Amino acid sequence: MSRVEVIELAKTYGSVRAVHDVSFVVPEGEITTMLGPSGCGKTTTLRCIAGLETATSGRIVIGSRTVFEDGRDRVPVEARNLGMVFQSYAIWPHMTIARNVAYGLKMRRRSRDEIDRRVRAALALVRLSDYGERFPGQLSGGQMQRVVLARALAYDPELLLLDEPLANLDAHLREEMRQELKRIQRETGMTMIAVTHDQSEALALSDQIMVMSHGHAVQRGRPEEVFRNPRTAEVARFLGATNRLAVRRVDGRLLIDGLGSLSDHPGTVDGVGAMQLLFRPSDVVLRPAGATEGWPGEVVFTQYLGREVQYLIRCGGHDITAYVPSHGGVFAEGAPVMVQVAPGAYFVFPEGA
C-alpha cells in the first residue's frame, strides 16, 4: 500500500479557483476523509489525485512516484494503479456479479486463472462469495455497493479513492457499510481517501479528517481532535455546533444578552468585544423549572425521534435547539424548563469568524 502526498495543489477553471494550494499527507494504510459541503473542492481534489482532472499547479506523489507536477500529469490515470468507487454504482445490468468484478481485470489482459482467483478473493472480502452468478437486479442497494468495492479491490490497487460512496444508501445501510469499509481497510491495510459531506460518516471512517471550505483545507486532524477542537466557527458549525449566541467577554466572563454570564472558554480567544458562542444541540441539558442552575426558558416545539427528542427552547429572546435522550421523559410544549450547556462543550470565536 502507498503513502500519498499532496503539495500545494491548485485547480482553476477559467477565472474560478476551485482548489487553493491544498497540502496534506495520507500515511500508508490509513483512511483520510475530505469533509465539506457541496462545492468546497473536495471532489475536484480527489479527481486530480486520480488523474481524472489535471490540476493547475502543485505536486501529487503516490508511493514513490510523482504522478503530477508542474502543471502536467506525469503518470496517466490508467497507470496510477488506483481503485475508485463513485457515488453511482455503474454496474453492467446484463452481466453477472462475477463478470462485473472481472471486467477491469479483463481490460488489463490478465490470465483467466488470475481473473478467477482475484474475483473469488474480492467477493469473499466483501462477503458476497455466493452471489457471483446473480445479476445486479437481484441484489439490494447495500449488496450493490459491495460489488462496486469488490470490483475496485480485485486488481489489488495501491490506493482506493471513494467519492461519496454511501450517499445512495438508506440510514441503516450506510451504518452497515461504514463498518464494512472499516473492516476491509483493516484486513487489507489499504490506503484510502474518501470524500463526503456527512460528518458522521467522516468521523466513523477516518484516521484523519480534512475539512474543506471554498477550495481551502481549513483544518486537518484526527476525528476526535477536529470534533472537540474546531479551529473556526465554520468548522464548528459544520460539525454540528448549530446553536449560536452573540456574546461579549468582560473580566473573564462571557456575557449573553438576556441570559447573564457563562464561564469563559478554557482555550484562548483572540480579540475582545463582539463574539459568538457555538454549541451542539446534543450538548444541551434540560431540567424542570425550579432547578438551581441554568437559563430559564420555555419549550416552544417538540419532535419525538425515538431515542431522542428534539426541542426548540426560547430563552431570554434566544432560540436554542436541544436533542435530549427520550428515556428521561418528554417536556410538553409550553413547559417551563432550565437550560444548561454541558461544561466545556461550547466554542467561542470572534464575531464574523
TORNUTI-829495 format. One line per 10 residues: their letters; for each residue x, y, z of C-alpha. Coordinates in Angstrom, 3 decimals, decimal comma. Example, Ala and Ser with C-alpha at 12.3 -4.5 7.8 and 13.67 -1.06 7.14 Angstrom:
REM residues 2
AS	12,300/-4,500/7,800 | 13,670/-1,060/7,140
REM end
This chain:
REM residues 353
MSRVEVIELA	0,000/0,000/0,000 | 1,134/3,545/-0,700 | 1,638/6,786/1,143 | 0,084/9,790/-0,614 | 1,417/13,338/-0,513 | -0,394/16,334/-2,000 | 1,646/19,552/-2,071 | 0,129/22,996/-2,737 | -2,422/21,594/-5,176 | -4,461/24,176/-7,065
KTYGSVRAVH	-7,144/23,826/-9,727 | -8,563/26,719/-11,740 | -11,446/26,716/-14,193 | -11,125/29,947/-16,149 | -11,389/32,740/-13,568 | -12,734/30,390/-10,873 | -10,237/28,832/-8,473 | -11,820/25,594/-7,232 | -8,870/24,391/-5,117 | -6,470/26,752/-3,313
DVSFVVPEGE	-2,970/25,369/-2,609 | -4,170/22,320/-0,671 | -1,490/20,221/1,053 | -1,853/17,027/3,068 | -0,307/13,605/3,644 | -2,116/10,272/3,839 | 0,080/7,762/5,712 | 0,339/4,292/4,306 | -2,528/2,067/5,445 | -4,751/4,886/6,757
ITTMLGPSGC	-8,058/6,477/5,721 | -8,219/10,222/5,185 | -11,607/11,825/4,557 | -12,156/15,162/2,879 | -15,251/16,620/4,541 | -17,223/19,647/3,441 | -20,354/20,979/1,753 | -21,069/20,771/-1,971 | -18,777/22,994/-3,993 | -15,958/23,109/-1,433
GKTTTLRCIA	-13,383/21,478/-3,761 | -13,173/18,025/-2,190 | -14,263/16,011/-5,239 | -12,079/18,126/-7,545 | -9,103/17,351/-5,313 | -9,935/13,640/-5,398 | -10,281/13,648/-9,186 | -6,908/15,359/-9,514 | -5,318/12,611/-7,413 | -6,978/10,024/-9,652
GLETATSGRI	-5,863/11,772/-12,835 | -9,440/12,333/-13,999 | -8,744/16,080/-13,726 | -5,442/17,798/-14,429 | -4,547/20,218/-11,661 | -3,302/23,711/-12,492 | -0,294/23,570/-10,186 | 1,183/21,663/-7,275 | 2,527/18,156/-6,850 | 0,988/14,732/-6,198
VIGSRTVFED	3,084/11,788/-5,040 | 1,666/8,257/-4,712 | 4,110/5,848/-3,143 | 7,498/6,579/-4,703 | 6,059/8,055/-7,922 | 5,349/11,696/-8,657 | 2,186/11,406/-10,745 | 1,595/15,146/-11,214 | 3,938/18,154/-11,128 | 4,483/21,499/-12,835
GRDRVPVEAR	1,014/21,690/-14,345 | 1,077/18,355/-16,149 | 0,236/14,740/-15,437 | 3,378/12,631/-15,398 | 1,500/9,355/-14,977 | -1,814/8,778/-16,828 | -4,861/7,668/-14,894 | -4,708/4,090/-16,207 | -1,131/3,692/-14,965 | -1,682/5,004/-11,412
NLGMVFQSYA	-2,895/1,637/-10,081 | -5,868/3,153/-8,260 | -9,250/1,750/-7,344 | -12,133/4,213/-7,399 | -15,675/3,971/-6,055 | -18,107/6,579/-7,337 | -21,456/7,683/-5,945 | -23,241/5,878/-8,797 | -22,812/2,113/-8,966 | -22,052/1,944/-12,729
IWPHMTIARN	-22,636/-1,817/-12,769 | -23,437/-3,579/-16,046 | -27,005/-4,889/-15,582 | -26,655/-7,652/-18,222 | -23,551/-9,174/-16,589 | -23,395/-11,451/-13,578 | -21,770/-10,123/-10,420 | -18,631/-12,172/-11,107 | -18,343/-10,773/-14,633 | -18,796/-7,229/-13,356
VAYGLKMRRR	-15,975/-7,711/-10,856 | -13,809/-9,328/-13,547 | -14,351/-6,570/-16,104 | -11,402/-4,396/-15,090 | -9,084/-7,391/-14,913 | -10,082/-8,445/-18,420 | -9,362/-4,953/-19,713 | -5,908/-5,306/-18,172 | -5,487/-8,593/-20,074 | -4,904/-10,740/-17,008
SRDEIDRRVR	-4,934/-14,522/-17,428 | -8,166/-16,454/-16,927 | -6,754/-18,244/-13,872 | -5,663/-14,966/-12,275 | -9,026/-13,371/-13,007 | -10,920/-16,273/-11,427 | -8,676/-16,221/-8,387 | -8,922/-12,456/-7,889 | -12,703/-12,372/-8,400 | -13,203/-15,109/-5,808
AALALVRLSD	-10,927/-13,310/-3,344 | -12,620/-9,940/-3,874 | -16,128/-11,360/-3,454 | -15,033/-13,194/-0,317 | -13,576/-9,967/1,085 | -16,920/-8,156/0,709 | -18,867/-11,240/1,890 | -20,552/-11,993/-1,433 | -18,944/-15,356/-2,217 | -22,332/-16,944/-3,007
YGERFPGQLS	-23,524/-14,130/-5,264 | -21,175/-14,441/-8,236 | -23,772/-15,884/-10,618 | -26,549/-13,478/-9,694 | -27,409/-10,380/-11,687 | -27,413/-6,819/-10,317 | -31,221/-6,654/-10,386 | -31,303/-9,433/-7,796 | -29,247/-7,500/-5,227 | -30,095/-4,897/-2,594
GGQMQRVVLA	-28,511/-1,451/-2,535 | -26,029/-2,485/0,127 | -25,041/-5,583/-1,842 | -24,599/-3,475/-4,980 | -22,215/-1,206/-3,098 | -20,235/-4,270/-2,024 | -19,971/-5,323/-5,679 | -18,546/-1,900/-6,557 | -15,987/-2,299/-3,770 | -15,086/-5,798/-4,931
RALAYDPELL	-14,538/-4,545/-8,480 | -12,261/-1,749/-7,217 | -10,282/-4,102/-4,985 | -9,986/-7,017/-7,416 | -6,760/-5,865/-9,089 | -5,044/-5,005/-5,784 | -4,648/-1,227/-6,218 | -2,112/0,821/-4,279 | -4,777/3,327/-3,274 | -8,576/3,306/-3,042
LLDEPLANLD	-10,479/6,538/-3,734 | -14,078/6,848/-2,536 | -16,328/9,627/-3,851 | -19,480/9,858/-1,664 | -19,624/6,027/-1,681 | -22,588/5,682/0,694 | -24,754/8,582/-0,478 | -27,296/6,348/-2,257 | -27,937/4,105/0,749 | -30,570/4,473/3,446
AHLREEMRQE	-29,549/5,235/7,036 | -29,346/1,583/8,171 | -27,288/0,505/5,162 | -24,967/3,488/5,487 | -24,143/2,451/9,045 | -23,610/-1,148/7,942 | -21,367/-0,157/5,029 | -19,300/2,175/7,218 | -18,479/-0,827/9,362 | -17,712/-2,910/6,274
LKRIQRETGM	-15,389/-0,306/4,792 | -13,509/-0,063/8,077 | -13,258/-3,859/8,298 | -11,992/-4,147/4,723 | -9,420/-1,424/5,296 | -8,143/-3,157/8,416 | -7,974/-6,575/6,734 | -6,204/-5,327/3,608 | -4,149/-2,459/5,031 | -5,385/-0,422/2,075
TMIAVTHDQS	-4,628/3,298/1,920 | -7,906/5,133/1,272 | -9,026/8,686/0,539 | -12,747/9,377/0,838 | -14,967/12,358/0,050 | -18,179/13,035/1,962 | -20,449/15,803/3,215 | -21,691/13,555/6,058 | -19,926/14,320/9,344 | -20,993/11,008/10,933
EALALSDQIM	-19,518/9,092/8,018 | -16,250/11,015/8,229 | -15,948/10,582/11,999 | -16,689/6,845/11,825 | -14,403/6,006/8,902 | -11,369/8,200/9,225 | -7,932/8,051/10,712 | -7,653/11,696/9,648 | -10,246/14,270/8,577 | -9,550/17,275/6,370
VMSHGHAVQR	-12,355/19,849/6,476 | -12,622/21,879/3,268 | -14,361/25,174/2,557 | -14,350/27,276/-0,616 | -11,430/25,303/-2,003 | -9,280/25,633/1,115 | -8,235/22,958/3,615 | -9,292/24,764/6,798 | -8,477/22,062/9,374 | -6,853/18,638/9,445
GRPEEVFRNP	-6,500/16,172/12,275 | -7,699/13,023/13,969 | -11,516/12,795/14,203 | -11,591/13,389/17,968 | -9,313/16,417/17,666 | -11,329/18,063/14,891 | -14,648/17,325/16,594 | -13,612/18,561/20,036 | -11,420/21,479/18,978 | -12,693/23,123/15,799
RTAEVARFLG	-10,394/25,977/14,823 | -13,015/28,173/13,157 | -16,689/28,919/13,608 | -17,335/27,446/10,158 | -15,769/24,107/11,113 | -17,690/24,083/14,410 | -20,998/24,708/12,624 | -20,301/22,029/10,000 | -19,552/19,553/12,785 | -22,889/20,153/14,450
ATNRLAVRRV	-22,493/23,272/16,618 | -25,615/24,895/15,181 | -26,682/26,824/18,289 | -25,254/30,327/18,156 | -25,484/33,122/20,732 | -23,964/36,590/20,460 | -21,725/37,195/23,486 | -19,286/39,710/24,966 | -16,309/38,877/27,143 | -15,912/41,066/30,209
DGRLLIDGLG	-13,494/40,338/33,073 | -13,073/36,681/32,188 | -16,815/36,050/31,817 | -18,964/35,611/28,745 | -21,992/37,891/28,889 | -25,043/36,859/26,900 | -27,799/39,427/26,421 | -30,905/38,317/28,291 | -29,218/35,273/29,837 | -26,428/36,566/32,055
SLSDHPGTVD	-22,921/35,165/32,204 | -21,131/31,913/31,480 | -17,623/30,768/32,377 | -15,106/31,665/29,717 | -13,876/29,122/27,204 | -10,831/27,196/28,513 | -8,842/27,986/25,362 | -7,528/31,339/24,180 | -9,973/33,588/22,347 | -8,362/36,355/20,315
GVGAMQLLFR	-9,843/39,831/20,491 | -12,421/41,487/22,659 | -15,887/42,886/22,157 | -18,453/41,150/19,939 | -18,041/37,368/19,906 | -20,126/34,271/19,192 | -20,800/31,228/21,338 | -21,457/27,969/19,470 | -22,593/24,629/20,890 | -24,196/21,416/19,683
PSDVVLRPAG	-27,857/20,561/20,360 | -26,717/17,230/21,813 | -24,729/19,100/24,494 | -27,790/20,904/25,856 | -29,165/19,636/29,193 | -32,802/20,342/30,086 | -34,072/20,313/33,672 | -37,503/21,020/35,122 | -38,298/24,595/36,131 | -37,026/25,343/39,620
ATEGWPGEVV	-33,587/23,787/39,103 | -30,907/25,888/40,717 | -28,632/26,192/37,666 | -29,212/27,129/34,054 | -31,170/29,618/31,998 | -34,956/29,785/32,371 | -36,793/29,033/29,159 | -39,962/27,707/27,612 | -40,472/24,753/25,256 | -41,974/26,070/22,016
FTQYLGREVQ	-41,624/22,934/19,861 | -41,037/19,202/20,382 | -40,417/16,392/17,947 | -40,140/12,804/19,115 | -37,371/10,944/17,237 | -37,327/7,629/19,089 | -34,088/7,527/21,036 | -34,146/11,279/21,493 | -36,454/14,265/21,455 | -35,767/17,447/19,534
YLIRCGGHDI	-36,730/20,628/21,362 | -36,809/24,275/20,456 | -36,425/26,333/23,619 | -36,906/30,081/23,909 | -34,564/31,605/26,484 | -34,258/35,317/27,074 | -35,133/36,139/23,483 | -32,869/33,419/22,057 | -33,950/30,193/20,331 | -31,941/27,115/21,366
TAYVPSHGGV	-32,220/23,671/19,783 | -31,702/20,617/22,009 | -31,533/16,882/21,336 | -32,249/15,093/24,604 | -32,463/11,304/25,236 | -36,129/10,313/25,366 | -35,768/7,795/28,229 | -35,980/10,627/30,757 | -39,460/11,640/29,630 | -40,698/14,363/27,300
FAEGAPVMVQ	-41,332/18,002/28,151 | -44,603/19,280/26,694 | -44,802/22,346/24,501 | -45,271/25,377/26,715 | -43,497/23,767/29,674 | -41,032/25,927/31,639 | -37,525/24,444/31,759 | -33,991/25,283/32,797 | -31,361/25,092/30,053 | -27,699/24,232/30,579
VAPGAYFVFP	-24,799/23,649/28,227 | -22,564/20,764/29,248 | -19,337/22,114/30,823 | -16,642/22,791/28,244 | -18,937/21,783/25,351 | -19,065/25,214/23,749 | -16,817/27,131/21,403 | -16,112/30,860/21,321 | -14,965/32,747/18,215 | -14,766/36,406/17,236
EGA	-17,929/37,661/15,552 | -17,730/37,132/11,813 | -15,025/34,437/12,050
REM end
